[in-house]
């Protein structure tokens, strides 16, 4: 379910501060493209996440932000 996955991404980013797209996809058993779509959805919803492109592409959560 997508809502569960979005919450899982937020929790993982809070714990790890930054994770690669590949690591998130592997951990959540989805494609990297799905992680990209989910990060976009979180950002659109106003959740303070950032996505980076390149060889070390991944996501991070703004420091000192309480999400839950």
PQR file of N, CA, C, O and H, with PARSE charges and radii, in Angstrom:
ATOM      1  N   UNK A   1       0.836  -1.178   0.000 -0.4000 1.5000
ATOM      2  CA  UNK A   1       0.000   0.000   0.000 -0.0000 2.0000
ATOM      3  C   UNK A   1       0.883   1.245   0.000  0.5500 1.7000
ATOM      4  O   UNK A   1       1.881   1.307   0.719 -0.5500 1.4000
ATOM      5  N   UNK A   2       0.520   2.213  -0.792 -0.4000 1.5000
ATOM      6  CA  UNK A   2       1.369   3.392  -0.958 -0.0000 2.0000
ATOM      7  C   UNK A   2       1.506   4.206   0.329  0.5500 1.7000
ATOM      8  O   UNK A   2       2.601   4.676   0.639 -0.5500 1.4000
ATOM      9  H   UNK A   2      -0.290   2.163  -1.377  0.4000 1.0000
ATOM     10  N   UNK A   3       0.446   4.377   1.066 -0.4000 1.5000
ATOM     11  CA  UNK A   3       0.523   5.167   2.303 -0.0000 2.0000
ATOM     12  C   UNK A   3       1.530   4.556   3.272  0.5500 1.7000
ATOM     13  O   UNK A   3       2.295   5.274   3.916 -0.5500 1.4000
ATOM     14  H   UNK A   3      -0.443   3.995   0.815  0.4000 1.0000
ATOM     15  N   UNK A   4       1.527   3.245   3.372 -0.4000 1.5000
ATOM     16  CA  UNK A   4       2.494   2.560   4.236 -0.0000 2.0000
ATOM     17  C   UNK A   4       3.920   2.821   3.764  0.5500 1.7000
ATOM     18  O   UNK A   4       4.817   3.055   4.574 -0.5500 1.4000
ATOM     19  H   UNK A   4       0.905   2.662   2.849  0.4000 1.0000
ATOM     20  N   UNK A   5       4.119   2.780   2.463 -0.4000 1.5000
ATOM     21  CA  UNK A   5       5.451   2.990   1.903 -0.0000 2.0000
ATOM     22  C   UNK A   5       5.929   4.426   2.120  0.5500 1.7000
ATOM     23  O   UNK A   5       7.094   4.652   2.447 -0.5500 1.4000
ATOM     24  H   UNK A   5       3.390   2.590   1.806  0.4000 1.0000
ATOM     25  N   UNK A   6       5.032   5.390   1.939 -0.4000 1.5000
ATOM     26  CA  UNK A   6       5.400   6.797   2.158 -0.0000 2.0000
ATOM     27  C   UNK A   6       5.811   7.021   3.612  0.5500 1.7000
ATOM     28  O   UNK A   6       6.799   7.702   3.885 -0.5500 1.4000
ATOM     29  H   UNK A   6       4.086   5.206   1.674  0.4000 1.0000
ATOM     30  N   UNK A   7       5.062   6.455   4.526 -0.4000 1.5000
ATOM     31  CA  UNK A   7       5.410   6.567   5.941 -0.0000 2.0000
ATOM     32  C   UNK A   7       6.733   5.876   6.230  0.5500 1.7000
ATOM     33  O   UNK A   7       7.544   6.382   7.005 -0.5500 1.4000
ATOM     34  H   UNK A   7       4.259   5.902   4.305  0.4000 1.0000
ATOM     35  N   UNK A   8       6.951   4.727   5.615 -0.4000 1.5000
ATOM     36  CA  UNK A   8       8.217   4.007   5.797 -0.0000 2.0000
ATOM     37  C   UNK A   8       9.396   4.825   5.290  0.5500 1.7000
ATOM     38  O   UNK A   8      10.449   4.853   5.926 -0.5500 1.4000
ATOM     39  H   UNK A   8       6.291   4.315   4.986  0.4000 1.0000
ATOM     40  N   UNK A   9       9.230   5.487   4.155 -0.4000 1.5000
ATOM     41  CA  UNK A   9      10.303   6.339   3.628 -0.0000 2.0000
ATOM     42  C   UNK A   9      10.622   7.446   4.627  0.5500 1.7000
ATOM     43  O   UNK A   9      11.790   7.704   4.916 -0.5500 1.4000
ATOM     44  H   UNK A   9       8.374   5.464   3.638  0.4000 1.0000
ATOM     45  N   UNK A  10       9.599   8.095   5.150 -0.4000 1.5000
ATOM     46  CA  UNK A  10       9.814   9.160   6.127 -0.0000 2.0000
ATOM     47  C   UNK A  10      10.552   8.660   7.360  0.5500 1.7000
ATOM     48  O   UNK A  10      11.485   9.307   7.838 -0.5500 1.4000
ATOM     49  H   UNK A  10       8.650   7.885   4.916  0.4000 1.0000
ATOM     50  N   UNK A  11      10.138   7.521   7.869 -0.4000 1.5000
ATOM     51  CA  UNK A  11      10.781   6.971   9.060 -0.0000 2.0000
ATOM     52  C   UNK A  11      12.228   6.581   8.787  0.5500 1.7000
ATOM     53  O   UNK A  11      13.105   6.838   9.612 -0.5500 1.4000
ATOM     54  H   UNK A  11       9.380   6.996   7.482  0.4000 1.0000
ATOM     55  N   UNK A  12      12.483   5.967   7.641 -0.4000 1.5000
ATOM     56  CA  UNK A  12      13.849   5.585   7.290 -0.0000 2.0000
ATOM     57  C   UNK A  12      14.739   6.816   7.149  0.5500 1.7000
ATOM     58  O   UNK A  12      15.883   6.811   7.602 -0.5500 1.4000
ATOM     59  H   UNK A  12      11.771   5.759   6.971  0.4000 1.0000
ATOM     60  N   UNK A  13      14.221   7.863   6.525 -0.4000 1.5000
ATOM     61  CA  UNK A  13      15.018   9.078   6.349 -0.0000 2.0000
ATOM     62  C   UNK A  13      15.260   9.789   7.679  0.5500 1.7000
ATOM     63  O   UNK A  13      16.311  10.401   7.872 -0.5500 1.4000
ATOM     64  H   UNK A  13      13.291   7.867   6.156  0.4000 1.0000
ATOM     65  N   UNK A  14      14.303   9.712   8.588 -0.4000 1.5000
ATOM     66  CA  UNK A  14      14.520  10.311   9.898 -0.0000 2.0000
ATOM     67  C   UNK A  14      15.621   9.591  10.658  0.5500 1.7000
ATOM     68  O   UNK A  14      16.454  10.222  11.308 -0.5500 1.4000
ATOM     69  H   UNK A  14      13.449   9.215   8.431  0.4000 1.0000
ATOM     70  N   UNK A  15      15.619   8.276  10.573 -0.4000 1.5000
ATOM     71  CA  UNK A  15      16.614   7.481  11.287 -0.0000 2.0000
ATOM     72  C   UNK A  15      17.993   7.608  10.657  0.5500 1.7000
ATOM     73  O   UNK A  15      18.986   7.795  11.361 -0.5500 1.4000
ATOM     74  H   UNK A  15      14.942   7.763  10.045  0.4000 1.0000
ATOM     75  N   UNK A  16      18.059   7.506   9.334 -0.4000 1.5000
ATOM     76  CA  UNK A  16      19.349   7.474   8.633 -0.0000 2.0000
ATOM     77  C   UNK A  16      19.795   8.825   8.091  0.5500 1.7000
ATOM     78  O   UNK A  16      20.913   8.942   7.588 -0.5500 1.4000
ATOM     79  H   UNK A  16      17.253   7.354   8.762  0.4000 1.0000
ATOM     80  N   UNK A  17      18.962   9.834   8.180 -0.4000 1.5000
ATOM     81  CA  UNK A  17      19.227  11.179   7.658 -0.0000 2.0000
ATOM     82  C   UNK A  17      19.307  11.223   6.135  0.5500 1.7000
ATOM     83  O   UNK A  17      18.712  12.104   5.514 -0.5500 1.4000
ATOM     84  H   UNK A  17      18.054   9.740   8.588  0.4000 1.0000
ATOM     85  N   UNK A  18      20.021  10.299   5.533 -0.4000 1.5000
ATOM     86  CA  UNK A  18      20.145  10.269   4.073 -0.0000 2.0000
ATOM     87  C   UNK A  18      20.314   8.822   3.632  0.5500 1.7000
ATOM     88  O   UNK A  18      21.083   8.063   4.222 -0.5500 1.4000
ATOM     89  H   UNK A  18      20.504   9.583   6.038  0.4000 1.0000
ATOM     90  N   UNK A  19      19.581   8.451   2.580 -0.4000 1.5000
ATOM     91  CA  UNK A  19      19.702   7.112   2.011 -0.0000 2.0000
ATOM     92  C   UNK A  19      19.664   7.235   0.498  0.5500 1.7000
ATOM     93  O   UNK A  19      19.013   8.132  -0.037 -0.5500 1.4000
ATOM     94  H   UNK A  19      18.956   9.067   2.100  0.4000 1.0000
ATOM     95  N   UNK A  20      20.350   6.351  -0.190 -0.4000 1.5000
ATOM     96  CA  UNK A  20      20.304   6.353  -1.649 -0.0000 2.0000
ATOM     97  C   UNK A  20      18.968   5.783  -2.113  0.5500 1.7000
ATOM     98  O   UNK A  20      18.298   5.042  -1.393 -0.5500 1.4000
ATOM     99  H   UNK A  20      20.880   5.622   0.245  0.4000 1.0000
ATOM    100  N   UNK A  21      18.611   6.146  -3.318 -0.4000 1.5000
ATOM    101  CA  UNK A  21      17.391   5.613  -3.916 -0.0000 2.0000
ATOM    102  C   UNK A  21      17.461   4.098  -3.978  0.5500 1.7000
ATOM    103  O   UNK A  21      16.481   3.407  -3.700 -0.5500 1.4000
ATOM    104  H   UNK A  21      19.155   6.747  -3.902  0.4000 1.0000
ATOM    105  N   UNK A  22      18.620   3.595  -4.343 -0.4000 1.5000
ATOM    106  CA  UNK A  22      18.806   2.151  -4.440 -0.0000 2.0000
ATOM    107  C   UNK A  22      18.564   1.468  -3.091  0.5500 1.7000
ATOM    108  O   UNK A  22      17.900   0.433  -3.024 -0.5500 1.4000
ATOM    109  H   UNK A  22      19.416   4.157  -4.569  0.4000 1.0000
ATOM    110  N   UNK A  23      19.106   2.051  -2.022 -0.4000 1.5000
ATOM    111  CA  UNK A  23      18.916   1.468  -0.685 -0.0000 2.0000
ATOM    112  C   UNK A  23      17.454   1.509  -0.249  0.5500 1.7000
ATOM    113  O   UNK A  23      16.942   0.543   0.317 -0.5500 1.4000
ATOM    114  H   UNK A  23      19.645   2.891  -2.076  0.4000 1.0000
ATOM    115  N   UNK A  24      16.787   2.629  -0.514 -0.4000 1.5000
ATOM    116  CA  UNK A  24      15.366   2.722  -0.171 -0.0000 2.0000
ATOM    117  C   UNK A  24      14.554   1.696  -0.953  0.5500 1.7000
ATOM    118  O   UNK A  24      13.696   1.014  -0.392 -0.5500 1.4000
ATOM    119  H   UNK A  24      17.204   3.414  -0.974  0.4000 1.0000
ATOM    120  N   UNK A  25      14.830   1.591  -2.259 -0.4000 1.5000
ATOM    121  CA  UNK A  25      14.099   0.645  -3.098 -0.0000 2.0000
ATOM    122  C   UNK A  25      14.315  -0.792  -2.639  0.5500 1.7000
ATOM    123  O   UNK A  25      13.378  -1.588  -2.586 -0.5500 1.4000
ATOM    124  H   UNK A  25      15.527   2.146  -2.715  0.4000 1.0000
ATOM    125  N   UNK A  26      15.545  -1.106  -2.314 -0.4000 1.5000
ATOM    126  CA  UNK A  26      15.851  -2.466  -1.855 -0.0000 2.0000
ATOM    127  C   UNK A  26      15.167  -2.759  -0.524  0.5500 1.7000
ATOM    128  O   UNK A  26      14.596  -3.832  -0.332 -0.5500 1.4000
ATOM    129  H   UNK A  26      16.306  -0.459  -2.357  0.4000 1.0000
ATOM    130  N   UNK A  27      15.232  -1.798   0.387 -0.4000 1.5000
ATOM    131  CA  UNK A  27      14.637  -1.974   1.712 -0.0000 2.0000
ATOM    132  C   UNK A  27      13.119  -2.141   1.631  0.5500 1.7000
ATOM    133  O   UNK A  27      12.535  -2.929   2.375 -0.5500 1.4000
ATOM    134  H   UNK A  27      15.696  -0.926   0.231  0.4000 1.0000
ATOM    135  N   UNK A  28      12.482  -1.390   0.717 -0.4000 1.5000
ATOM    136  CA  UNK A  28      11.023  -1.418   0.609 -0.0000 2.0000
ATOM    137  C   UNK A  28      10.513  -2.355  -0.475  0.5500 1.7000
ATOM    138  O   UNK A  28       9.306  -2.479  -0.681 -0.5500 1.4000
ATOM    139  H   UNK A  28      12.956  -0.750   0.113  0.4000 1.0000
ATOM    140  N   UNK A  29      11.446  -3.018  -1.173 -0.4000 1.5000
ATOM    141  CA  UNK A  29      11.116  -4.005  -2.204 -0.0000 2.0000
ATOM    142  C   UNK A  29      10.264  -3.420  -3.330  0.5500 1.7000
ATOM    143  O   UNK A  29       9.253  -3.995  -3.732 -0.5500 1.4000
ATOM    144  H   UNK A  29      12.426  -2.917  -1.006  0.4000 1.0000
ATOM    145  N   UNK A  30      10.703  -2.259  -3.828 -0.4000 1.5000
ATOM    146  CA  UNK A  30      10.054  -1.612  -4.971 -0.0000 2.0000
ATOM    147  C   UNK A  30      11.146  -1.148  -5.921  0.5500 1.7000
ATOM    148  O   UNK A  30      12.334  -1.277  -5.624 -0.5500 1.4000
ATOM    149  H   UNK A  30      11.525  -1.792  -3.501  0.4000 1.0000
ATOM    150  N   UNK A  31      10.740  -0.605  -7.066 -0.4000 1.5000
ATOM    151  CA  UNK A  31      11.727  -0.113  -8.026 -0.0000 2.0000
ATOM    152  C   UNK A  31      12.250   1.265  -7.602  0.5500 1.7000
ATOM    153  O   UNK A  31      11.630   1.961  -6.798 -0.5500 1.4000
ATOM    154  H   UNK A  31       9.776  -0.500  -7.307  0.4000 1.0000
ATOM    155  N   UNK A  32      13.388   1.632  -8.155 -0.4000 1.5000
ATOM    156  CA  UNK A  32      13.935   2.961  -7.893 -0.0000 2.0000
ATOM    157  C   UNK A  32      13.002   4.036  -8.430  0.5500 1.7000
ATOM    158  O   UNK A  32      12.872   5.104  -7.831 -0.5500 1.4000
ATOM    159  H   UNK A  32      13.891   1.066  -8.808  0.4000 1.0000
ATOM    160  N   UNK A  33      12.358   3.763  -9.544 -0.4000 1.5000
ATOM    161  CA  UNK A  33      11.401   4.723 -10.113 -0.0000 2.0000
ATOM    162  C   UNK A  33      10.244   4.980  -9.138  0.5500 1.7000
ATOM    163  O   UNK A  33       9.772   6.110  -9.015 -0.5500 1.4000
ATOM    164  H   UNK A  33      12.463   2.896 -10.031  0.4000 1.0000
ATOM    165  N   UNK A  34       9.795   3.938  -8.456 -0.4000 1.5000
ATOM    166  CA  UNK A  34       8.724   4.087  -7.470 -0.0000 2.0000
ATOM    167  C   UNK A  34       9.172   5.001  -6.334  0.5500 1.7000
ATOM    168  O   UNK A  34       8.393   5.821  -5.848 -0.5500 1.4000
ATOM    169  H   UNK A  34      10.179   3.020  -8.556  0.4000 1.0000
ATOM    170  N   UNK A  35      10.421   4.862  -5.915 -0.4000 1.5000
ATOM    171  CA  UNK A  35      10.949   5.735  -4.858 -0.0000 2.0000
ATOM    172  C   UNK A  35      10.962   7.178  -5.339  0.5500 1.7000
ATOM    173  O   UNK A  35      10.614   8.082  -4.579 -0.5500 1.4000
ATOM    174  H   UNK A  35      11.054   4.196  -6.310  0.4000 1.0000
ATOM    175  N   UNK A  36      11.356   7.410  -6.586 -0.4000 1.5000
ATOM    176  CA  UNK A  36      11.350   8.762  -7.142 -0.0000 2.0000
ATOM    177  C   UNK A  36       9.943   9.357  -7.131  0.5500 1.7000
ATOM    178  O   UNK A  36       9.755  10.516  -6.760 -0.5500 1.4000
ATOM    179  H   UNK A  36      11.639   6.676  -7.203  0.4000 1.0000
ATOM    180  N   UNK A  37       8.956   8.557  -7.538 -0.4000 1.5000
ATOM    181  CA  UNK A  37       7.564   9.036  -7.536 -0.0000 2.0000
ATOM    182  C   UNK A  37       7.097   9.323  -6.113  0.5500 1.7000
ATOM    183  O   UNK A  37       6.410  10.316  -5.869 -0.5500 1.4000
ATOM    184  H   UNK A  37       9.108   7.616  -7.839  0.4000 1.0000
ATOM    185  N   UNK A  38       7.466   8.460  -5.180 -0.4000 1.5000
ATOM    186  CA  UNK A  38       7.052   8.654  -3.792 -0.0000 2.0000
ATOM    187  C   UNK A  38       7.694   9.897  -3.180  0.5500 1.7000
ATOM    188  O   UNK A  38       7.044  10.626  -2.430 -0.5500 1.4000
ATOM    189  H   UNK A  38       8.024   7.654  -5.377  0.4000 1.0000
ATOM    190  N   UNK A  39       8.962  10.142  -3.494 -0.4000 1.5000
ATOM    191  CA  UNK A  39       9.631  11.336  -2.980 -0.0000 2.0000
ATOM    192  C   UNK A  39       8.968  12.588  -3.549  0.5500 1.7000
ATOM    193  O   UNK A  39       8.820  13.588  -2.847 -0.5500 1.4000
ATOM    194  H   UNK A  39       9.490   9.550  -4.103  0.4000 1.0000
ATOM    195  N   UNK A  40       8.576  12.534  -4.801 -0.4000 1.5000
ATOM    196  CA  UNK A  40       7.877  13.664  -5.415 -0.0000 2.0000
ATOM    197  C   UNK A  40       6.528  13.889  -4.724  0.5500 1.7000
ATOM    198  O   UNK A  40       6.145  15.030  -4.467 -0.5500 1.4000
ATOM    199  H   UNK A  40       8.696  11.722  -5.372  0.4000 1.0000
ATOM    200  N   UNK A  41       5.816  12.811  -4.428 -0.4000 1.5000
ATOM    201  CA  UNK A  41       4.528  12.926  -3.746 -0.0000 2.0000
ATOM    202  C   UNK A  41       4.693  13.534  -2.356  0.5500 1.7000
ATOM    203  O   UNK A  41       3.891  14.373  -1.945 -0.5500 1.4000
ATOM    204  H   UNK A  41       6.128  11.884  -4.637  0.4000 1.0000
ATOM    205  N   UNK A  42       5.730  13.115  -1.632 -0.4000 1.5000
ATOM    206  CA  UNK A  42       5.983  13.679  -0.305 -0.0000 2.0000
ATOM    207  C   UNK A  42       6.296  15.164  -0.391  0.5500 1.7000
ATOM    208  O   UNK A  42       5.795  15.960   0.403 -0.5500 1.4000
ATOM    209  H   UNK A  42       6.381  12.434  -1.965  0.4000 1.0000
ATOM    210  N   UNK A  43       7.112  15.525  -1.341 -0.4000 1.5000
ATOM    211  CA  UNK A  43       7.477  16.920  -1.532 -0.0000 2.0000
ATOM    212  C   UNK A  43       6.263  17.768  -1.904  0.5500 1.7000
ATOM    213  O   UNK A  43       6.088  18.869  -1.384 -0.5500 1.4000
ATOM    214  H   UNK A  43       7.519  14.879  -1.986  0.4000 1.0000
ATOM    215  N   UNK A  44       5.435  17.258  -2.796 -0.4000 1.5000
ATOM    216  CA  UNK A  44       4.227  17.958  -3.218 -0.0000 2.0000
ATOM    217  C   UNK A  44       3.268  18.161  -2.043  0.5500 1.7000
ATOM    218  O   UNK A  44       2.557  19.164  -1.978 -0.5500 1.4000
ATOM    219  H   UNK A  44       5.577  16.363  -3.219  0.4000 1.0000
ATOM    220  N   UNK A  45       3.258  17.210  -1.128 -0.4000 1.5000
ATOM    221  CA  UNK A  45       2.388  17.296   0.047 -0.0000 2.0000
ATOM    222  C   UNK A  45       2.940  18.239   1.110  0.5500 1.7000
ATOM    223  O   UNK A  45       2.318  18.444   2.153 -0.5500 1.4000
ATOM    224  H   UNK A  45       3.836  16.396  -1.181  0.4000 1.0000
ATOM    225  N   UNK A  46       4.109  18.810   0.841 -0.4000 1.5000
ATOM    226  CA  UNK A  46       4.685  19.763   1.784 -0.0000 2.0000
ATOM    227  C   UNK A  46       5.600  19.157   2.827  0.5500 1.7000
ATOM    228  O   UNK A  46       6.003  19.835   3.772 -0.5500 1.4000
ATOM    229  H   UNK A  46       4.614  18.644  -0.006  0.4000 1.0000
ATOM    230  N   UNK A  47       5.930  17.888   2.664 -0.4000 1.5000
ATOM    231  CA  UNK A  47       6.853  17.224   3.587 -0.0000 2.0000
ATOM    232  C   UNK A  47       8.271  17.666   3.217  0.5500 1.7000
ATOM    233  O   UNK A  47       8.641  17.630   2.044 -0.5500 1.4000
ATOM    234  H   UNK A  47       5.603  17.338   1.896  0.4000 1.0000
ATOM    235  N   UNK A  48       9.061  18.080   4.195 -0.4000 1.5000
ATOM    236  CA  UNK A  48      10.407  18.607   3.898 -0.0000 2.0000
ATOM    237  C   UNK A  48      11.425  17.507   3.569  0.5500 1.7000
ATOM    238  O   UNK A  48      12.259  17.148   4.401 -0.5500 1.4000
ATOM    239  H   UNK A  48       8.761  18.110   5.149  0.4000 1.0000
ATOM    240  N   UNK A  49      11.344  16.989   2.363 -0.4000 1.5000
ATOM    241  CA  UNK A  49      12.313  15.998   1.891 -0.0000 2.0000
ATOM    242  C   UNK A  49      13.036  16.572   0.686  0.5500 1.7000
ATOM    243  O   UNK A  49      12.511  17.444  -0.007 -0.5500 1.4000
ATOM    244  H   UNK A  49      10.667  17.280   1.687  0.4000 1.0000
ATOM    245  N   UNK A  50      14.221  16.088   0.445 -0.4000 1.5000
ATOM    246  CA  UNK A  50      15.003  16.534  -0.700 -0.0000 2.0000
ATOM    247  C   UNK A  50      15.511  15.317  -1.448  0.5500 1.7000
ATOM    248  O   UNK A  50      15.933  14.334  -0.840 -0.5500 1.4000
ATOM    249  H   UNK A  50      14.647  15.380   1.008  0.4000 1.0000
ATOM    250  N   UNK A  51      15.469  15.387  -2.757 -0.4000 1.5000
ATOM    251  CA  UNK A  51      15.991  14.312  -3.592 -0.0000 2.0000
ATOM    252  C   UNK A  51      17.187  14.838  -4.354  0.5500 1.7000
ATOM    253  O   UNK A  51      17.193  15.974  -4.828 -0.5500 1.4000
ATOM    254  H   UNK A  51      15.126  16.186  -3.251  0.4000 1.0000
ATOM    255  N   UNK A  52      18.200  13.994  -4.464 -0.4000 1.5000
ATOM    256  CA  UNK A  52      19.406  14.367  -5.191 -0.0000 2.0000
ATOM    257  C   UNK A  52      19.587  13.434  -6.372  0.5500 1.7000
ATOM    258  O   UNK A  52      19.236  12.256  -6.307 -0.5500 1.4000
ATOM    259  H   UNK A  52      18.195  13.071  -4.079  0.4000 1.0000
ATOM    260  N   UNK A  53      20.133  13.963  -7.441 -0.4000 1.5000
ATOM    261  CA  UNK A  53      20.398  13.158  -8.634 -0.0000 2.0000
ATOM    262  C   UNK A  53      21.891  12.901  -8.761  0.5500 1.7000
ATOM    263  O   UNK A  53      22.705  13.555  -8.108 -0.5500 1.4000
ATOM    264  H   UNK A  53      20.419  14.920  -7.493  0.4000 1.0000
ATOM    265  N   UNK A  54      22.236  11.954  -9.599 -0.4000 1.5000
ATOM    266  CA  UNK A  54      23.637  11.652  -9.845 -0.0000 2.0000
ATOM    267  C   UNK A  54      23.999  10.259  -9.394  0.5500 1.7000
ATOM    268  O   UNK A  54      23.122   9.444  -9.108 -0.5500 1.4000
ATOM    269  H   UNK A  54      21.575  11.423 -10.129  0.4000 1.0000
ATOM    270  N   UNK A  55      25.283   9.982  -9.330 -0.4000 1.5000
ATOM    271  CA  UNK A  55      25.739   8.628  -8.993 -0.0000 2.0000
ATOM    272  C   UNK A  55      25.434   8.250  -7.555  0.5500 1.7000
ATOM    273  O   UNK A  55      25.336   7.067  -7.232 -0.5500 1.4000
ATOM    274  H   UNK A  55      25.995  10.644  -9.562  0.4000 1.0000
ATOM    275  N   UNK A  56      25.282   9.238  -6.693 -0.4000 1.5000
ATOM    276  CA  UNK A  56      24.932   8.949  -5.301 -0.0000 2.0000
ATOM    277  C   UNK A  56      23.524   9.437  -5.000  0.5500 1.7000
ATOM    278  O   UNK A  56      23.241   9.901  -3.896 -0.5500 1.4000
ATOM    279  H   UNK A  56      25.362  10.199  -6.955  0.4000 1.0000
ATOM    280  N   UNK A  57      22.644   9.329  -5.988 -0.4000 1.5000
ATOM    281  CA  UNK A  57      21.279   9.825  -5.855 -0.0000 2.0000
ATOM    282  C   UNK A  57      20.592   9.224  -4.646  0.5500 1.7000
ATOM    283  O   UNK A  57      20.806   8.065  -4.290 -0.5500 1.4000
ATOM    284  H   UNK A  57      22.873   8.952  -6.885  0.4000 1.0000
ATOM    285  N   UNK A  58      19.774  10.034  -4.035 -0.4000 1.5000
ATOM    286  CA  UNK A  58      19.040   9.552  -2.883 -0.0000 2.0000
ATOM    287  C   UNK A  58      18.147  10.634  -2.313  0.5500 1.7000
ATOM    288  O   UNK A  58      17.864  11.645  -2.956 -0.5500 1.4000
ATOM    289  H   UNK A  58      19.601  10.975  -4.323  0.4000 1.0000
ATOM    290  N   UNK A  59      17.721  10.394  -1.110 -0.4000 1.5000
ATOM    291  CA  UNK A  59      16.835  11.348  -0.473 -0.0000 2.0000
ATOM    292  C   UNK A  59      17.300  11.653   0.921  0.5500 1.7000
ATOM    293  O   UNK A  59      18.056  10.891   1.524 -0.5500 1.4000
ATOM    294  H   UNK A  59      17.952   9.572  -0.588  0.4000 1.0000
ATOM    295  N   UNK A  60      16.841  12.774   1.428 -0.4000 1.5000
ATOM    296  CA  UNK A  60      17.156  13.138   2.793 -0.0000 2.0000
ATOM    297  C   UNK A  60      15.994  13.925   3.367  0.5500 1.7000
ATOM    298  O   UNK A  60      15.149  14.457   2.647 -0.5500 1.4000
ATOM    299  H   UNK A  60      16.227  13.392   0.939  0.4000 1.0000
ATOM    300  N   UNK A  61      15.982  13.977   4.663 -0.4000 1.5000
ATOM    301  CA  UNK A  61      14.955  14.706   5.380 -0.0000 2.0000
ATOM    302  C   UNK A  61      15.625  15.922   6.010  0.5500 1.7000
ATOM    303  O   UNK A  61      16.738  15.812   6.525 -0.5500 1.4000
ATOM    304  H   UNK A  61      16.668  13.545   5.249  0.4000 1.0000
ATOM    305  N   UNK A  62      14.969  17.071   5.978 -0.4000 1.5000
ATOM    306  CA  UNK A  62      15.589  18.262   6.558 -0.0000 2.0000
ATOM    307  C   UNK A  62      15.906  18.021   8.008  0.5500 1.7000
ATOM    308  O   UNK A  62      15.092  17.462   8.743 -0.5500 1.4000
ATOM    309  H   UNK A  62      14.065  17.159   5.559  0.4000 1.0000
ATOM    310  N   UNK A  63      17.071  18.432   8.425 -0.4000 1.5000
ATOM    311  CA  UNK A  63      17.495  18.242   9.815 -0.0000 2.0000
ATOM    312  C   UNK A  63      16.603  19.029  10.753  0.5500 1.7000
ATOM    313  O   UNK A  63      16.055  20.072  10.395 -0.5500 1.4000
ATOM    314  H   UNK A  63      17.732  18.886   7.828  0.4000 1.0000
ATOM    315  N   UNK A  64      16.470  18.509  11.954 -0.4000 1.5000
ATOM    316  CA  UNK A  64      15.710  19.147  13.029 -0.0000 2.0000
ATOM    317  C   UNK A  64      14.232  19.340  12.677  0.5500 1.7000
ATOM    318  O   UNK A  64      13.591  20.273  13.160 -0.5500 1.4000
ATOM    319  H   UNK A  64      16.915  17.662  12.245  0.4000 1.0000
ATOM    320  N   UNK A  65      13.701  18.457  11.839 -0.4000 1.5000
ATOM    321  CA  UNK A  65      12.281  18.540  11.481 -0.0000 2.0000
ATOM    322  C   UNK A  65      11.558  17.353  12.074  0.5500 1.7000
ATOM    323  O   UNK A  65      11.901  16.204  11.796 -0.5500 1.4000
ATOM    324  H   UNK A  65      14.221  17.699  11.447  0.4000 1.0000
ATOM    325  N   UNK A  66      10.570  17.625  12.881 -0.4000 1.5000
ATOM    326  CA  UNK A  66       9.736  16.555  13.451 -0.0000 2.0000
ATOM    327  C   UNK A  66       8.614  16.267  12.465  0.5500 1.7000
ATOM    328  O   UNK A  66       7.783  17.131  12.187 -0.5500 1.4000
ATOM    329  H   UNK A  66      10.292  18.559  13.107  0.4000 1.0000
ATOM    330  N   UNK A  67       8.596  15.061  11.944 -0.4000 1.5000
ATOM    331  CA  UNK A  67       7.583  14.702  10.966 -0.0000 2.0000
ATOM    332  C   UNK A  67       6.394  13.984  11.592  0.5500 1.7000
ATOM    333  O   UNK A  67       5.285  14.003  11.058 -0.5500 1.4000
ATOM    334  H   UNK A  67       9.271  14.359  12.170  0.4000 1.0000
ATOM    335  N   UNK A  68       6.644  13.365  12.710 -0.4000 1.5000
ATOM    336  CA  UNK A  68       5.567  12.567  13.329 -0.0000 2.0000
ATOM    337  C   UNK A  68       5.446  12.958  14.779  0.5500 1.7000
ATOM    338  O   UNK A  68       4.605  12.416  15.497 -0.5500 1.4000
ATOM    339  H   UNK A  68       7.545  13.350  13.144  0.4000 1.0000
TER
END
